[in-house]
Amino acid sequence: MKTLPLLTSIATLAVSSTSFGATVTLQLQADLLKDQNGTVAPSAMLWFLVASTLDTSFSALSNDISTAIGTPISSGSDDLIIAKGAIGVGGFGDGTISTTLAGLDLQGAAFGGVSSNFSSGDPIQLYWLPAVASNSSTVPALSRYGTYRDAVGIDGSGIWTTPAGGGSRSLGFYTSDGDTLGPGTNTAVAGRSILTTPAPEPGSLALLTVGIVGLASRRRRRAK
Ligand SMILES: [Ca+2]
């Protein structure tokens, strides 16, 4: 049992070297999320929360990134996906979100452990993709999406930043046409998905074409 004191001192060291510590809880509510034309976003489509870990700005959402927790939303970005889910969660129907994200470990393995760049007060932004299923493992090229964050705390929302370790924060987004959790003071247009992820890279498109042509010719050879 000589290893026990060593383990204890390692644990103490790990706790004392983190400024953030512990897990956080985020309560997220949104009403009403729509596509680019104003049609209500269907349930079971994807949303995620992103935290900007090093600065106060958010990069544009890249195409073909993974939707895994901890992924930067574009190459080299400090903006990391910290949570995700399905539109309609909470039972208020299409275009809404009502969920409690408890036990979010922002210094867990998904974020590089205690060396991660998270600190309390990191800006948080919501992304919703009304045509991408919530179980999609990637964000496709040319996906429509909307974003929202509230730096002030309107309609009873908390400020959209990470709370201190162990703390919780309520993040609310309510538009004037919200009809179950809202309405709120955000315009109806604020709930639209006015942004689009980039088109596929020309290089990967060419590779894809080569691959498809290759497959097709192989099938033709097999058929003969
Ligand atoms: Ca950033």
Residues whose N, C-alpha, C, O or C-beta is under 5 A from the ligand:
A	BS01	CA	S52 D55 S57 F58 S59 D78 D79
